[in-house]
């Protein structure tokens, strides 16, 4: 009986480790986004994280008859990247991002994490 209980606990723990690893640390998608950088801010109560918004060209509509801008909300986990982007508000930027399944409070509020700047073009 103890052997079955030990194996069951080991299987549950291994499943939790795999679930947490995939959900919070495995990159689901990565790519590039380009557009006009709207803002980059540092916010949070306990963990101060950098958050930003990119306005992409084109329009989208989730409901018929409505027109909205195509926004890309993201977090930044590298302070040097965030500081460079803070100075680029209103400029055309091309950013590399990674998408995770879940968010972690010290990584940011969004599943999309910008990790590098490809280019910044001034206006």
N, C-alpha and C positions, 0 to 999 in steps of 0.2 A: 504493500500500500504506500509506503514512504517513497519507493522508487517511482511509482506512477505520479504521485504528488510532486516530486522533484522534477520529473520530466515535464509535467504540465506547467509548472512555474517557469522553467527554463524556456519553454516554447512561448509563453506569454511575454516574458521579458525580451526575448529575441524579436518577437513581433512588434513590440513597442519601440525597440531600437530601430528597426527597419522603417516603421511608420514615421517616427520623428525625423530620421535621416532623410527620407524621401520628401516629406512635407516641408521641412524648414531649411534643409541644406543642399538639396539636389536642384540644379538648375533645370527648369522645365523648357525654357525658351531663351534664346539670346538673339540680338539683332541690332539694327540701327534705326533711329528715328531722327527726322530733320524737321525743322520749323523755327518759328520765332519764339525765343525764350521769354516767357511772360514774367516769371519771378522765381527766385530761390530764397527761402527763408529757413531760419533755424528755430525749431520749436519743440516743445515737450516739457513735461513737469519733472520727471525723473531722468529719463534719457533724452538729451537734446539731440535731435536728428535734423538733417537738412532735407527739406522737401521742396519740390519745384513743379512748374507747370510749363509745358511746351504747347504752343498753338501751331497746329499743322495746317498746311494749305488744304483747301477744299472744304466742303461742308458735309454734314451728315444729319440725318433725321431719324430719330427712334420712333416718332409718331408722325403720321401723315399730316402735312400742312405746316409742320414746324421746321425751322432751319436753325441749326446751332453750329458753332465752330467745333472743329475736331481737336479736342484737348487730350494731351498725354500727361497724366499726373505721375510723378516718380519720386523716389527717395534717393539720396546720395549717401553712401557709407564712407567715402574717402574725403577727408577735410580739404585736401589740396584741390581736388576736382570741384568741390562746392565753392571754395573761395574764388576760383577762376570763373565759375559760372555766375557768381554774385555780381561780378563786374561786367557781365555780358547781357544783362537784361535788355530786351528790345532788339537784340541782334539775332541774325540767322545762325543757328548752330546745328551741328550734326553730332549725335550722341550715340554711344554704344551702351546697351542695357542688357540686364539679365532678369528673367522672370522666375520667381519661385512660387510654389503652391501656397505657402503660408507666410505671414509676416511675423517678425520678431521685434519686440519693442525697442531694442537697441540698434536695430538695422533700419527702422523707418516705418512709416504708416502704410506704405504701398508695397505691392508685390513686385513692382518694377523698380529695379535698382540700377541707377546709372553708375557705371564704373570707369568710364573714360570719355574724353572729348576727342572727336575726330577732327572737327574744324569749327572755327568761329569766324564769321564774316561780318564785318562792321557795316553799318548803314550810313 
